[in-house]
């Protein structure tokens, strides 16, 4: 028996969440368009799902649970079929002893749903309240992928590769591939790895820079899964000996997602890596990527220069593109012409003229940069300096009235100078053109739901790099583990930075052919904060752990 509209409305009024006038307005919308009172309140941004769920839990004296952190038992989930769970917005989340099952419900007054779960499970139901969208996402995560996987396992004997069948959503392999992508997007994975093994096919996600095992598919499913991905990426299904790459544009939960797919032949079959790019990215500002106030001011001073080169250095996957886009966001206004050349264009930003490099037709960074310089830009962004020709053109462009932003692969900021020398850029040109270098890494952030304080001696903290004064009163944290962070103890990433402006002392030492270590010493004496010192500051703030810093930074 579902609650009546008036009953929910009166409850929310009694809780002080809405007024009687608001309820009258909602009931008028209900009479005109239909729907439930709770759904209308959420849709009209009057209340959140959590507020309604808490009110319902309080009325029935039930527990409220947050499914993003609750340790869901997959064995309990398997008690109910997907269609039933979706239609009633319920999900069994755990067993309680031998005779009870805990049922998460959006509507705890739905007695019929409880009766049906008792029949299906042969256990007594203990209802708890959860938000409607949390339950729907949990159904996607715990039921849909499991059902699709089981269908593939059951049907591998009849596995097919025909294009017509692999474009039909009802085919189990198609459902499985869709669910793998959907779950990766929900888990904020950056990459999906589908790797044929001697026995079976391993599926892994890269989340926060770390690989996570997701599932093992039967060997017989390999051909169907690979063919489906090739069809989606418009690749040649028959070609299995050479690497291929393609692009997939689709919508996940009605949001556009851009996928880059690359295949690689291996002894056990073709391995596939899918890079996930969120086409609706909200571009970060310099203030929210992990920069300290001192660093924000230093980069701001660099960006105010009318010309010169600013380089972002770090290994692959260190967040260089995010920092470049954050800088472009600061510079992007109607008074400037900004042109970029990227490989590929990861995110599209309004107000920029963006061009993709394409080596197949001879459009390299170097040739594209020459074309850009003939197009009257004020600011140029080159995705990466990876060869002497690009380096020479980019640095000389910085001397001729353009502000040039680019990335370069080096371990720290001073090494970027010697790397340009290795690319045959004359030191006198580099010292004149370079405004500064920003070196960076990404570390995982501790999950706020489960991080735990660690008992560490003052001596151990001093050995890690803290001053004795700071260490004696410092509490550091480590990873715990909960469902919200997939029991890893970490959720999300944050940047660590090393900002090196090019000053006179540094220029003179560089022109005198000083080694990278001497350049580093000069920069540190001038006030540069090293990557490790910046990382230790985030450890002291409880943002990340010492173990994570040691994993990423020497």
N, C-alpha and C positions, 0 to 999 in steps of 0.2 A: 504494500500500500504506500504510494508516494505521498509526500507532504503536499498540502494545498498551498496555493499562492498566498492566500491571506495569512496562513499560519507562518510561513517563512517571513513574510513582510512584517508581521507583528513581532516576531522574534527579533528581527534586525532593528526594529524601532526600540524594543525593550533593551537591546544591547547598546543603544545609542549610536548605531552605525548609520542609520538613515532617519529622516523625519517622515511624518505622515504625509506631508506634501510631496516629498520625493516618491513615496510609495504610490500615491495617486497618479503621478506622472508615469511611473513605470507600468502601472496597471492599464493606463490608456494606451501606451505603446504595445502592451501585450494584446489588448483587444484589437488593435489595428493590424499588427504584424504576426501575432502568435509568439510562441516560445515560452520558456520558463522565466520566472521572476529573477532567479539567480543569474541566468545567462544574460538577461537584459541588463542587470546591474553591472556585470563585468564588461559587456560590450560597450556600454555607455560610459565606462571608466568611472563609475560611481564607487564601486567597491572592487577589491581584488578577490580572486578565488580563495586565497588563504583566509581572508577575513570572513567570508561566508562559511568556509569549512570549520574554522575555529568556533564560530557561533553555533553551528549545528552540533559540533562535538560537545560544546558546553551545555546545550539544551538536553541532550540525551545522556550526559555524564559519560561520554566516551573519550578514548584517547585520540589525539590528533598525531599523525605521523607525516614526516617529510620524506617522500619517496626518493628524493635525490641523495639522501644519506642513509636511508634505512637498508639494512642487510637483507635483501630479498632472497628467499630460498627458491631456487628454480624448480625444485621438486614439488613445492606447494603450488607454484604457478601452473605446472603441467596438469593440475586437477581439472581445470576448466578449458573448454575450447575457445579459440579466439573470437568467434562470432558472438558467443554469449558474453564474454568479457567486455567487448566493445559496445554491445547493445545496452548493457546494464551499467556500464562504467564501473566495474568492480574488478579486483585482482586479489587472489589469495597470495599472501606474502610470506607466510611462515606457518609451521605446525606448532601447536602449543600442547606438548605432551602427546599421548597416544590417542586422545579422543576429541581434540579441538583443533580448529584451523582459524587463523587470523585473516580476516577479509577486509581489505581496504576498499572503502566505498565513497563515492562522491555524494550519495544520498543515503544516509544511514537509516532512513525510514522506509526504504524499499524492502519490505518484508518478503516479497516474492523472490527477489534475488537471493536473499539469505537462505530461504527454503530450498531453492534450486541447488545452491552450492552445498548445502547439507546432504542432499540426495547424491550429488556427483562425488562428493568426497567421503561420504559415510562418516562424517564427523560433525560435531556441533560447531556452529559459527560464532566466533568472537569478532564483532564488527569494530573497525576503527575508521576514522575519517581522514581522507586525503583530498588534495585539490584535484579537480576534474582533469586538467591538462597534465598533471603529474601522472595520474593513472593511465591516461592515453599514451603518454610517452613510454611508460613502463610496459604497457602491452606491446608496443612496437619493439621494445628492446628484448623482452623476455619470452614473448609468445611468437610473434611473426617470424623472427629469424630462426627460432627453433623449429617451427612448423615447416618453413621452406626448406631448411636443412634436411629434415626427416623425409620430406617428399623426394628430395634429390637422392638421398640414400636408398629409398624404396624403389626409385625408378631408374637407377643407373644401368640396369640391364637393358633398358629401352632408350638409353641416352641418344639424343639426336643432334645433328649439326646443321640441318637444313635452315636456310635463312628465314624462310616463311614462318617456321615454327618458333625460331628463336627471337622473333619480333612480336610474339604474342605474350601478353602479360600473364596468361594462365599457365604457361609452361613452368614447371618447378624451377628449372635452372634460371629462367628469367626472373622469377620471384626472388630467388636466392641472391642473385647479383644485385637486384634493386635494393634488397634489404641490407646487404653488406655495405653498399654505398650510403644508404640512409643512416645506418647505425654509426658509420664513420663520421658523417656530418654532425650527428647529434653528439658524438663523443669529442668533437672538435679536433679530430685527427687531421694531420697535415698530409699524410700519405697512406695509401693502402698498398700492401705488398702481397701478391698472390704467387707463391713459390712452390713449384713442383718438387717433390722429394722422391726418394727411391720408392717409398710406400706412402701414398696419399699426397695431398696438396695443402700446404700450410698457408693460412691467411693471417696476416699481422697488420696492425695499425701502428703508425708513429704518432704518439700523443705526447705533446710537450717535449719533443725531441728524442723520446725513448721508445723503442720498439716494444709492442705488447702482443702476445699470442692471443688470437681471437677464436679460431676454430681450425679443425683439421677436416678437410673434405676427402671423400674416397677418390682413389686414382681414376676411376671410371667417370667421375664428374668433371675431370680436367678439360677434356675436349669441349664439352658444352659450355662451361664457364668462359673459357678462352674465346670461343667463337662468338659468344654473346657480347663480350667486351670489344672484340674486333668490329663487330657490326655497329655497335654504339659509337666507336671511334672512327668509323669509315676506313678501316684498315683492310688489307688483303687477307682473307681467311685462309687461302691456300698457301701463302708464304709463311714457312716456319723456320727457314734457315737464316734469315737476315733480321736484324733489329728493325722495328717500325715504331713510329710515334704518331699520335693523333690527338684529337681534341673532342671532348664530349660536353655539350651544353644541355643541362636539364634543370628541372625544378624539384626540390626536395621540400615537402611541406609548404608548397607554393612559394618558395624562395629560390631565386636563380643561383645555380652552382655551376662553376666552370671546372672541368676535369681535364688534366693533361695525362695522356696514357702513353707508356713506353714499354715495348716488349723486348725481351732479351733471350736469345736461344741458349739453352743449357742442356746438359746430357739427359736430363729427365723431362725435357719439354720446355716450353716457353714460359719464362718468368715475366710477370706483369707488375709494373709500379704505376699507381694512379696518384697524381698530385691533385689535391683538393684546393681550389681557389674560390673563396666566397665573393661572388660578384657584387654583393650588397655590403662590402666592407665599409665600416665607419672608420675613416682615416684617423689615425692617432695624431694627437698633437705632441709637441716636444715635452709637454708637462706630464703626459700619462704613459710614457714608454719606459719609465724607471730612472730618468735623469734627475740628479740632484739639482737644487736651485742654482748652485755654482756652475754646474755643467750647462744648464739651460741658458744662463747668461753668457757663458763662453761661446756656445754655438750661435746664440743670437747675434753676438758681435761679429762672428764670421759671416753670417748671412747678410749682414748689413753692408758688407763690402760690395762695391759696384762691379768688381771683376776679380778673377783669381780662381783657383781650384781648391775644392774641399773634397777630401777623400774619406770614405767609410771603409775601414779595414776589418777583416775577420774571416774565419773559415766559412765554408758552405753551411747554411742553416743557422747563422749567428744573428739573424734579424737585420741585416744590412738594408734590405729593400724597405722594411718598415720605417727605418730611420730616414732613408732617402725620401720616402713619401711624406713623412712628418715634416721634413725640411721644406719640401715643395709646397706643402699646405701653408706654411708660414709665408712663403714667397708669392703664392698664387693670388694675384689681384689683376684688375683690369688695366693697370698701367704697364704691365710687363708681358712680353711674349716668351712663353716657356715651351721648349720643344724637347722631347725625350726620344731616345732610341733604346729599346729594351729587347731582351731575348729570354722569354717572351714578355708581352705586356701582361703583367700579373694582375694589375688592377687599373681600372679606368677612372681617371679623375677629371671632373668637369673643369674647363678652363685651360687644360693643357692640350698641346698637339703631340700625340704619341705615335711613334712609329716602331714596328716590330722588325728586328733583324731577321734575315732569311738567307742563309748561306747557299741554299739551293739555287737561288737566282743571282748570287753574287752581292747581296745586300748585307755586308758585314758591318760591324761597329765602325770601322775606319771609313768605309765608303759612305755609310749613312751619315756619319759625322761631317764629312765634307759637304754633303748636300744640305745638312742642317745649317751649317755656317753661311751658306748662300741664301738662307731664308730669313735673314734679319732677326735672329733671336736675341733676347736679353739674357736668358738663362738657359743652359743646356744641361740635361741629365743623360749621362751615358751609363747604361746598366752595369757594365763591368769593363775595367781596363785589363785586358788579358793578353795583349800582344804589343810589340814595340811600335807598330804603326799607329794603333789607337792611342797609345800613351803619348806619342809625339804630337799628334794632332790635338788631343785634348788639352795638353799642357800649353801648347802654343796658342790655342783658342783662348785660354785663360789670360794670356798676355795681350790679347787684342781686343779687350773690352767686354768679354763675356764672363759671367759667373758660371763655372762648370762644376757640377756635382757628379761624382762617380764612386764606384766601389772597387776595391782591390783586395786580393787574397794575401794577407800577411798576418803574422801572429800577434803583433802589437803595433802601436802607432809609429815609433821610430823606424821600424823595419820597412814601412811604406816608402821611406826615402831611398833606402838602399835597393828596394825592389824596382823603383823607377830607373835607377842607375843600371841595374841588370837588364832593363828594357832599352838601354842605349839612349835614354833621355839625358842630355848634358846636365851636370849638377848646377851650373849657373842658370839654366832655364828653369829647373825645378825650384831652386831657392827663390827665384824672382816671382814665379807663378803661384806657388803653393801658399794658401791661406792657413790651412791646418789639416790635421788628420784626426779622425774619430775612430778609435778601435773599440770593438765591442764583442760580447758573448751573451748568450742567453742561459739563465739558470731557471730551474723549476721552482715555483713558489710552493711553500708548504700549504697543505690543505687547511683552511681555517677551522674546519669542522673537527679535525682529529689530530692536529699537531700537539706534541707533548714536550714538556720541559726536560732537558737532559742534565744529568749531574756531571759536570766537568770541573776539574780543579783549575785554580788560577794558573798553575804552571802549564797545563795543557792548552789553555786559551792563549797564554803568552807565546807558546810554541807555535800556535796556529797563525800568529801575526798580530794579535791585539796588544795594546800597551798594557803594562801592569796596572796602571790606574784604572783603565776601563775594565780589565779582566776581573778585578776583585769584586765588582758589584754586578757582573753581567750574567744574565740568564739566557742561554741559547736553547733553541728548540730543534726537535727532530721529527721525522715523519711518523705518524701513527698508522692509519689505514681504515677506510670506511667505504661504503658503497659509492659515495659522491666522487671519490678519487680512484675508484676501481682498486681499492686497497693498496695503492701505491704510496699514499701519504702526501702526494703532490698534486696540485691542480693549477694549471696555467703557468706562464713563464714571464720573466721580467729581465730587462737588460742590465748588464754591467758595462761601464764605459770608462774609457781612457781618452781624455781630450788633450791634444797637443797642438796649440797654436804655433805658427812658424814665426819666431822672433829673431832678432839680430844675432844673438849668441848662437842659436841653433843653426842659422844660415851660415855663419862664419865657420862653425865646426864642420858642417856638411861640405862646404866648399873646400875645406882642408882635408877632405876624405877621411873624416873620423869614422870609426866603426859604429855599428848600431848600438852597442852597449854604452859607448861614450855619449852618443846622442841621447840615449835614455837618461843617463845621469844628469846631463844638462837640462833636459826637459823636467825631470823630477825636482831639481834645484829651483827651477823657475815656477814651480807650483803645480805641475801636473800630478794628478792623483792616479796611481796605477790601477789596473783592472782588479787586482786582488784586494787592494785597499777599499775600492768601491764595493766589491763583493762582501767584504767583512762588515762594512757599514750596514748592508742589507741583512746579514746574519744577526747583528746587534739589534736591529729593528724587528727581528722575528719573522722576516719575510721569507727567508730561505734557510737552509741548514749548512753546517760546515762540510758535511759529507758531499752535498751537491756542489758546493764551491770547489772542493778538492777534485771532484770529477771533471769539472769544466776548466778550471784555471790552475796553472802551475803555481 
